[in-house]
Every structure is written in C-alpha cells, then in structure tokens.
C-alpha cells in the first residue's frame, strides 16, 4: 500500500487514495504508532464522491473514525490537486459532518494553503463538570464534531495531560469530546492547546481552533467577522466567525514524504 504523509501545522496523517479497507481500525493503530509504524495522528482515505468532488474519511490513531478534521481536509485539497486528480482550485469535499468547500492558494503550481468553509460552529451554554478532583468550567461547541473549550489565564499551567483524557471520556459527552485549553492573548488573538478525541495531545486541531474562536466571540473576547489568529503548538491558523455563525479557516498544507508499506 502506498501512502503520503502530510501535515497541517504538525497535525499529521497518512493519506491513501482508494476505498477504506475492512481492517481500517487495526491498520490505523498500526501505522500511526510513532515507534513501530510510520507515525501519525491517524489515517485519511480519499475517494470519488457521488455528491461532491471527493469524499474524505478520517481515522484516529486509536482506530476510531472521526467526522471531520480541519487540518486534515486542507491536506486533502493539496493531495488531489498536486497529484493531478483535479485541476480545480475550488473543491467540495464530502465528510461525515457534511460537504465542506475548499479554496486553494497556489505557489509554483502547488497548493501551499487552503481556506475551508467549515460550516456552523454551534456554541452551547457554559457548563461546569467534575473531572477527577477538579471542577472545570467550559463551553461546549459543535463544529461537526464535539469540543469542550476551557479558557485559562496561563496556558503553560493548564492541566492538558492530566484533565484532557478525563474530560474526553466524561459522562457528559457520551461520544467523547475534543478538549481545548485556551488563553486570550489579545483582542482577536488566542493561544490554544488541544487533547484530541482518539489521538491525545496533537500539534494542532483545525476544528478545535474554530470552536475556540467561536466560543471567544460569544464571550466577547474576539470580534465577529474579524480574522482571529489562533496560535497552536504547530503554528497559526486564521479563523473568522461570520454573522450566521459559520467558521472560515485558513492555514497551510504540507507534504512530508511518500511511503510504501506491506500490509
């Protein structure tokens, strides 16, 4: 099996063009392992679609399937354009959370960045949960997948590794949840770290950045319509929340290497 390793701000996946195999959960766990496999946050399969230009399915490092991946979908656009599957610079991609629209930026004939219409970011009411021995207040947000956004005064002291896995599997979130710890750095500027459902701590999370920006707009920390810079461990994303609540994300997409594995 041939694959392409790609990353968006260090959020890396193994990309394959073709139909998803029956043993995908085992395959994703095996190849995602950073010591015994290729090493990634999961796998993404790309195939033709009956209702859009292409279809994307995303599998986490633990083998579970996710509905959407913001960093991953940008690399889908780069994959299909750079490899000649399409000559369009505006694409519609079918995902489990609906059809997303991609607009590609080109440099020297290759895709260097992608703007994605992520759909509505649905921000719920702030809630308090008990996680271990701690009471944690956060904002639930859906961006096609579930998020719990926690604003903190000092991100460096945030209990990402200790509370992240506890909140991910909290009874309040029966399907699991992505956990974002967010510090407001300035007007329309956030710093975020993430514990991703099914993958643990990752360098970046595109849907998490959208969820964080949407929660920050609702709380008045950031301006609606204005670009919000979200600084992640792997770099910056630009997020805009429109008047009707849609999240627009812009960020890079990078090919790391091509690989081949016997399965």
ABEGO torsion letter per residue (X at the ends): XBBBBBBBGGBBBBBBBEBBBAAAAAAAAAAABAAABAEBAEBBBBBBBAABABBBBBBBAAGBBBABBAAAAAAAAAAAAAAGABABABBBBBBAAEBBBBBBBBBGGBBABBBBBAEBBBBBBBBBBBBEABBBBBBBBBAGBBBBBBBBABAAABBAAAAAAAAAABAABAAEBBBBBBBBABBGBBBBBBBBBGAEBBABBAAAAAAAAAAAAAAGABBBGBBBBBBBAAEBBBBBBBAAGBBBBBBBBBBABBBBBBX
